[in-house]
Structure formats: structure tokens, C-alpha cells
Amino acid sequence: MNATHDPALRSWVESANDPASQFPIQNLPLGVFRRKGAKEAPRGGVAIGDQILDLAAVGLKTGPNLNQLAAAGRKSWRELRKLLSQGLSDSRNAKRLSRYLVPMNKAELFLPTAIGDYSDFYTGIHHAVNVGRIFRPDNPLLPNYHWVPIGYHGRASSVVVSGTPVTRPNGQTKAPGDAVPAFGPSRRLDFELELGLVIGPGNALGKPVSIRRALDHVFGVVLLNDWSARDIQAWEYQPLGPFLAKSFATTISPWVVTMEALEPFRCPAFERSGDQPKPLPYLYDEADQREGGFAIEMQMHLRSARMRAQKLPAQRLTCSNFRHSFWTAAQIVTHQASNGCNLRPGDLLGSGTISGPTPDALGSMLELTLAGKAPIALPGGETRVFIEDGDEVIQRSRCAREGFASIGFGEAAGVVKPAPR
């Protein structure tokens, strides 16, 4: 850590000094924006309080995505963070830089990177066990789970930024008593409470990434909701993995919270019990075990169409923490590249659903409602077992630790629209 993490640091952008702000000067997440209604190209910016500072203020012109900056590597990221921190904390810079500020409520936000590839992992062991108990009561956790970070290759083309509507997917489903499958709208639309790792510098094809250097390849973190059609998934994943049940939409937040901003919130890796084996050597590093986890609070909220009409706030459904991930961020990156797979700047690696060990920390509707058997009560007498048309699902996260400034991640939100006919 360095001076940019100083909890006493203040900005001349007054809104950043509000203790409730998600974007204090200790955060400085990066994204892509343009002014609403303006005929201008999207460009890079940094969130500070309720404002966005155009990166052109510090001489950095990114173009319509942050891929080039992501590829620049840790030294360049640190230099940029130091420059932004000094510029936004020293009031002598206020006059010069204030003309580069755009109020966040007057800005349009975009995907922060051009995502060439997207993989989604399955690192939440509590989620894996809960789902396994629903579908395989006698054998909830398959034996490879403790040995290998399970994942699948997703569709980068359907990753969308927060605020993009999500259309309910059509697909094949087969109820237990039906003789043949049927095609139509999913009736078991679900969210998944995840984080996404945004890749920085890549690796050459055929050249693995050492676990000791894995985080050098991570630009930062975004919120991620890998929407899931559970009824389509149950029918199609026999014997292969997720396909159309997942590829219709994945929502991410627009702000990349950098790994340097997350330094104060490191924590030990998931503590394995005596019957859970030590990772294989390529996935094991003492330093990563000691501080390779990150204490990131993760929440999911729901606001129905009726609640919006009645101006009711969204109801929180769950609150988990990324420290419950069975595999660390470094292990995820290392395993993805272990067979020589080449990562590229802007690629996205999802964590998988991160459920906690308690009933109020479950990361999907599938778990929260016991696969539809235990409805959730909403204000105004509504109930939910899965996501319905018109529902807005909102993901939020925050990091807090005594002695450090609390930081946020923005939102990853989407309203569900009816399936096409």
C-alpha cells in the first residue's frame, strides 16, 4: 500500500468526501463514458464522488475502451493512480481539472473493455454444495471440485453493461413427468451473485501463467450477474455444461475497481478443512494462501414493477462475501492459462456464484427459495420464487475495513423484459 490508500486523504471534489460515497479518492475506479445527448465518442474516465473526471485531464486518451490501458501493466496503472490521486487531492489543481468533470447523472456509461473472451468459474463452494443437494442429494459435491477450479467458456457477445434490459430467453425444457421436451420462455429465470476479473496484460499462446505472477495479469474487478435459466439449464447440461441457459445475457458494472484499490481488503484464502486436499503445486503459493483472498461484500436486490410504481426501494435478497470463494483470484487466472490458453487484455473471468455459509448469504434464487419451494415475500404482498418479467435485479458491493476508507463498485442492474414471441 502507499499514499493513495491514506484514509485521511480528501478531494477537492466535495462529494467524494461523503462517508457514504462509493467513490472516495481512495477508490478511483476506471470506466468509459460520454455525456448524455452529446455527439461525441465514448472515452475513458475515473469516478470521483458523484463526478467523472475525463482521463484526458491527465493526458491519457483511451479511445472507446480501456483495453490499451489494461495491457499497459501494473507499473503504468500505479503511475496513473498516483497522478490521479495527487491531482484530485491538491486543491491547487481544482481550477485546471474541474473543466474535465462530468456529473455522473449526466453521463452515459459503457462496457469498460472490449471483451474478446469470457469464462465463468464455479468457485463458490457453498453454492456448489447447495445446488448439488437440490439435484444430487446423495452426492452433492463431485470429487473433482476440491482439486480443480471448475469453469466453462461463455459468450462474450452477450456481456452487457449495467442498465441494459435483459430479455427472458426461450429454450427447451422438460418437466419430470413429460414424455417430450417443449420450447418456450424460461419459467425459472435466476441471478448469480458473482465478481468478474478483468484481464490486463495477456500471455502468449502455449505459455502458462505462474501463480506468483497471476495478479499481474488482472487489471481489476467488476460486479457480475450471470443470468441463468434454470429450467433450460437442467435439461441441456446433460452431459455437457451450460449453453443457452447462460448465453443470453451477463450483466457487469461499468467501473473497474483496480487491484491496487483493493489492497487494503486482502484476506487469507479460503480455509480448507482437514478432508479437503491441498491444491496441486501449480495452484499453490504460500503468499497467495496468506493474503490471496479479498473481503468484498456482495449484495443482490430486487425491485418489482409494482414496487417501482409505488416508489418503494429495492429489497435486499442476499448479502455474501467474496472471501467465501474456494479458489483465489490468482488460482482462477493460473488455471485458465495452465494448458497454454492465451489470455488477452479486456478478457473477463467470472468467479461463479459466491454464496456464504448462512441462509441470508445465498447467491441465487435457486438456493434462496429451495428451487421454488420457499417463496420470498416482497413489499405489497408480492412473492417470488424466480425472477418475473418487469423485475429489476440490482447487484451492489462494498469493501470496508477498520482504519481504511470504504469503497464501492457501483451497480450491475437490469430489468427483465418478456421473451420474444
N, C-alpha and C positions, 0 to 999 in steps of 0.2 A: 504494500500500500504506500501511498505518497500524499502530497499536499492536497491533491484533488479530492481525497476522502475526508478531509478535516471536517468534523461535524459543526465547527464554528464558522465555516465559510458561508458567506452571504453574497447574494447577487444584487446588482442594481435593478434587475427586473424583479420588482417587489413581489409579484405573485409567486415567484419561486421560493420565497422565504416563509410562506404559509406552511405550518407543520402538516397540513392535510394535503399539500400538493404532491402529486405523483412524480413531478419532475423538478426536484430541487437541483441546485448546482452540482451536487454530488452524483447525480444520475447521468445527465447529458446523453440520452438515447438518440439514435440516428434514424432518419426516415426520409421519405420522398414526398414532396408536396407541390402544390401550386395554389395560387389564390383563386377562390371560387369565382366563376364567371369570367376570369381573365383568359385572354387568348395567349397563353404562354406555355412553354414546355415544362413538365414536371422536373424538379431538381432536388438536390439533397438539402436537408435541414436538420437542426438539432432542437429537441423540445426543451424549453426552459420555462417553468411555471405554466402560464396559460398562453404562451407565445411560441413561435417557431423562428429561430434565427437561421436565415439563409446562409449556407456554408460559403457562399461567395463572399461573405463578410470577412472571412479569413483566407481568401484567395483560393478556395477549393471549388472547382466546378465539376460536378459529378456526372452530369447528364441525367437521363431519366431513371437510373437505378444506381445502387451503391456497389455494384459488382467490382468495379475497379478499385474502390476504397477497400472492399473486403479482401481483395487479392494482395493489397499492399503489405499486410502483415502487422505483427504486434508492435514493432518499433514505430511504424507510421501511426498506428492507432493511438499509442501513448502520446506521441508528439501532438497529434490533433487534440486529444483530450486535454492536455496541459495548456495548449493555446486557447482552447475554448473556455476552460476554467479561469484562466487569467483574464481573458477578455471580458467575461461576463461577471467577474467579481470586482474588478477595478473600476470604480465609478468614473474615472477619467476617460474610459472608453465609451461611456453611455451615449454621448452625442454622436460619435462616429458610427457606432454599431446599431443604434436604435432605428435608423432608417432601413435596416435589413430585417427588422422584426415584422412578423405577420401574426395577428391574433389567431389562435388555433380554431376558434369558431368561424373564422372567415377563410379557412383553408380546406382544400380537398386533399385527402391522403391516399397514397397508392401502395402497392406491394413494394417493400423496401429493396428487394433484389429481383433480378430476372432469374427465376428458379428453373435450372436445367433438369435437375433430378430431385426426386423426393422419396425418401424411405421412412417407414413408420415402424418403430420398435414396440416392444411389449415388456417394458422394464418394471412396471408396477406389479410387484409380486402379490400384494393384497388383492388387486383387481384380478390377476390371473387365477388365484385360488377361488375367489368369489364366483367368477364366471365358470370355472371348472366345476364347482359344486352344483351349479344350475344345470349344466349339460352333461357332466360326468360325475355323479355323486360318489361313485366308488373309486374314482381315480382323478381327483380334481386338478392335480398339478403333474404334468407329464415329466418324465425323468430328465429330459434334456434341459429343462428350464434353469436348473442350478448351474449348468455348465456353459451355456451359450446364450448370448443376447439375441433372442428371437426377433425377427423383423420380416417385413415384406416390402416389395417395391411398389410405391404408389404412383398416382398420376399427378405430375407437376402442373399439367394444363388446367386442372380444376382447383388449384390452390387460389383462394380469393382473399382480398383484404377485408378487414372488419367493416361492417355496414353493407356488404354485398348481400342481397337477398339469396336465400337457398331454396331451390325448387325440390319439393318432395320427389324422390325417384320412383319410377316404375321398375318392376323387375319380376322375376319368377319367385314364387313362394309355394310351399307345400305344407299344409296343415297335417298333423299326425294322422287324422282319420281319412284324409283324402286319397283317392286312388291315383290321381294325376296332379301335377302342379298347375298353377294358374298364373296369369300375367296381369299385373295391375299395380296401383300405388302401394308403397310400403305402409303398413299399419303400425310398425314398431320403430319409428324414427327415434334416434338416440343421439346424445352428445358424448364426447370423450374428452375428459379433462387432461390436457397434455401441455408440454412445453416443446418448442422447436429450436433446434440448434442450427444457426445459420453458418454455413461453411465459409471460411476465409480462404487463405492460400490452399491450393489443391495439392495432390500428389500425382506423380507420373504413373501411367498405366503399368501395372506389374510391380510397383514399388509400394509395399505396405507402410503403414504409419506406426511408429513406436508409441507405446502408451505414454512414455515420458514426454513426448513431444505432441501428443494428440491435441491438447488445448491450444497449441499454437495455430492449429488449423480451424479454430472456432472464432468467428467474428463476434457473435453474441447470441442472445436468446430472444425469442418471441413467444407469445401465447399461441396455443394451437388447439383447435377443436376439430378433430377428425370425425365429422358427422358419420353416423353408421345406421344402416337399415338392417336391424337385427333379424327380421324375418327373411329377407333376401339372403343375408349372410348365412343363416342356419342351413339353408337349402344348397347354396352354391359352394360352400367351403369344404364339401366332401368330394375328393380328398385334398384338394389344394387349398390355398389360403384366400384371404379376402380379395374380391374383384369388384363387381358392380355395386356391391353393398357399401363400398367405401369411396369409389372413384368419382362420385357425383359432386362432391364439394368437401373442401378442407379450408376452414377459416383461420387466418392468422391475424395478429395485431400488427399495426403499421410501424411500430417503433422497435428497433433493435437495441435492447439493453446490452451494452458491451460487457465482455468478461471482466474488464477492469473495474467497471461499476459494481460488479458482483463480488469482488474480492472480500469485502468485509463480511460477507454472508456465507463463506465457505464453512463446511462442517465435515465430520467424518463420513466415510462411505457407509452404506447400509451394513449394520452389524449382523453378520451371519450367525445362525445358531450352530450348535455342535454337530448336527447331522447334515448341515449344508456345506458342501465342499469348498475348499479354497479355489479361486479361479486358476485356470491354466496359466503358465508363466507369461504368455504373450498378453494376457489381460490383467496381470498383477504387477503393481508397483507400490512400494511402501508409502511414498508420499501421496499417491492417489488414494490409498486406503485411509490415510491420516486426515486428509483435507480435500478429497475429490468430490464430496457432496456439496450441495448448495441448499440452504434453508430458504426456500421460496414458497410463500403461502399461495395456494391456488384455490380460487373460488369459482363456482358457476351459479348464475342467477337466471331466473325465468320471469318474463313479463308477458302475459297473455294479451290478446287483442282487447278483451273486456277490461283488463287492468289498465291498459293504456287509455281506453276511452274514459275510464273513471279516474284517470290521473293518479293511479296508485303506483308506488315504487315497485321495482322488481323484487321478487322474493329470492333470497339466497337458498339454494338447494343443498349445497355441499361446500366444505372447506377442508382441503387436504394440504399436503406439503411435498415438495419435490425431494425432500430428504428421505422419503419412503421409497424412492426408486431403488430397485435391487442392483442395478448396474449404474455406474457413474457416467457422466458425460464423456470422459476420456475413454472409457471402455466401449461406449457406443461407437465413437469415431474409429477407434482402433479396430474393432471387429468389422465394421463396414468396409474398411480398406485392407483387411487381413489377407484376403485372397488376391490382392493386387488390383481391386476395383479402384478406379481413379475418381477422386472427389474433385469438384470444380467450384470456384468462387460463386457464391449465391445458392448452392445446393442446400436442401433442407432435410434435416433428420429429426423426426418426431420421437418423443420419448415413449409413446404409448400411454394408456390411461393410468394416471397416478392416484390410486385410492390409498387411503390411510387405514389404520387398523381398527377404527371405531365406526359405528353406524352413521355418524354425521360427517364422515370423511370419504364417502364413496364417490367414485369419479364418473358414474354413468347412471342413466335411468334404469338400465337393466339391473343394476345392483340395488339402487335405492328403492325400487318397487318390487324386488324379488321376482323379476321377469313378468311384471304386470299383476302380481297377486296382492300388492300392498299399495294402493293409490296414495299419492301425495296431495294434501289439501292446500289449495290456494285461496287467497282472499276473495270474498264474494261468493263463496260456496262452490267454486270450481274444484275439480280434482284432475290429476294427471297420472297416467301410468307410463305413457311415452309422449313424445313431442307432437303437438297438434298444429294444423295449419293456422297461421296468424301468430303463433308464439314467437317471441323474441328470446333468444338464448344469449346470455352475456357472460363472457369469461373475464375475470379480473384477477390480478395478482399483486402481491406486495412483499417486500423484504423489510424486516425490522430486527434490529439488534441493539441492545443497550450500549450506549457510547458512540453510536453512529447514526447518521441521518437515514430516515426511512425513505425507500424509493419505490416507485410503482412502474407498471408496464403498459398503462393504457387499457384498452379493451379489445377483445375479439368477439364481435357480436354479429348476429344475423337473424333476420325474420324469415320464417318458413312460409313459402308460397305453395299453393296446391300443385299437385302433379299435373303435367300436361295430359290432355285427353287425345 
